[in-house]
Each structure stands twice: as structure tokens, then as C-alpha cells.
């Protein structure tokens, strides 16, 4: 099993992250990757933690292509006006930015896994 973290980088709050989480949870292929919200611990004065990433666990690295495709589809629904940057971080700490879910971006993630 391999765990990746997905972040929405340039969002003002965690609304986009929750929206992407719902999108991934509804995708039949990605649902098998068991997306879960990752929260940072609450800071003093806060009632609870704030979601900062989505954890995606996959059994086979080949399944990451479906996750990247789902992220790209979600980004396309956002339109040009509000198209946040999404970054996937590998277990080794390498980050890859998803712009459009191209084969090059998927290949970059596969290369990063090998590092």
C-alpha cells in the first residue's frame, strides 16, 4: 500500500479541499483508494483541526493514473476563473503539481515514486 497526499495550494480556505474530497469520494475508481481528509491539529483558541490535505491509499501504483485523471476532471469543472493548483506528494516527499492530468504529469508522479 502506498499513501499519497493531495493538497489544494492556492485556496483561501479549505472549501476547495472539501469539494475535491467529495469529488474523489464519489469517483468509482478513486473510491477504492479510500480518500480521507488529513487535518492539522487545532491551534490555541480553535475548536478543531483544519483540513489541509487528502490522503489517498493505493495498492498498485498504476491506480494513481485514475486519481490524477479524477483531479484533472475536478479542476476542469472549476473553470478558468477559479482553477486552484493541486499538488500530489509522494511517500518519499516529492511533489508534483497537477495542471491538466496529462500523461506527462502522471509519468512525473510515477518517476517521483521511484525516487
PEGIKA-V160044 format. One record per residue. N is the residue number from 1. SS is DSSP state (A for helix, B for strand, O for the rest). OMEGA is omega in whole degrees, -180 to 180 (NA if undefined). D_CENTER is the distance of its C-alpha to the mean C-alpha in whole Angstrom. Layout:
n;ss;omega;d_center
N;SS;OMEGA;D_CENTER
N;SS;OMEGA;D_CENTER
//
This chain:
n;ss;omega;d_center
1;O;180;17
2;B;-178;14
3;B;176;11
4;B;173;8
5;B;-179;6
6;B;179;3
7;B;169;5
8;B;-166;7
9;O;-170;10
10;O;179;13
11;O;179;13
12;O;178;17
13;O;-177;16
14;O;-180;13
15;A;180;14
16;A;179;11
17;A;177;8
18;A;179;11
19;A;178;11
20;A;178;8
21;A;178;8
22;A;180;11
23;A;-179;11
24;A;180;9
25;A;-179;11
26;A;-179;14
27;O;-176;13
28;A;-180;16
29;A;-176;14
30;A;-180;11
31;A;178;13
32;O;178;14
33;O;175;11
34;O;179;12
35;O;179;9
36;B;177;10
37;B;176;10
38;B;-179;11
39;B;172;14
40;B;179;16
41;O;179;20
42;O;175;22
43;O;178;24
44;O;179;27
45;O;179;28
46;O;-179;25
47;O;-179;25
48;O;180;22
49;O;178;19
50;B;179;16
51;B;-180;12
52;B;-179;10
53;B;173;7
54;B;177;6
55;B;178;7
56;B;-179;7
57;B;180;11
58;B;180;13
59;O;-179;16
60;O;-178;17
61;A;180;15
62;A;179;16
63;A;-179;14
64;A;177;11
65;A;178;12
66;A;178;12
67;A;180;8
68;A;178;8
69;A;178;11
70;A;177;9
71;A;179;7
72;A;179;10
73;A;177;12
74;A;180;11
75;A;180;11
76;A;179;15
77;A;-177;15
78;A;-179;15
79;O;-178;18
80;O;-175;19
81;O;-177;20
82;O;-178;17
83;O;-174;14
84;O;176;12
85;O;178;10
86;B;-179;6
87;B;175;6
88;B;179;5
89;B;-179;8
90;O;178;11
91;O;179;13
92;O;178;16
93;O;178;14
94;O;-179;14
95;B;177;11
96;B;179;10
97;B;179;10
98;B;177;9
99;O;-174;12
100;O;178;13
101;O;-178;12
102;O;177;15
103;A;179;17
104;A;179;17
105;A;177;13
106;A;179;13
107;A;179;16
108;A;178;15
109;A;179;12
110;A;178;15
111;A;-179;17
112;A;178;15
113;A;-179;15
114;A;-179;19
115;O;NA;19
//
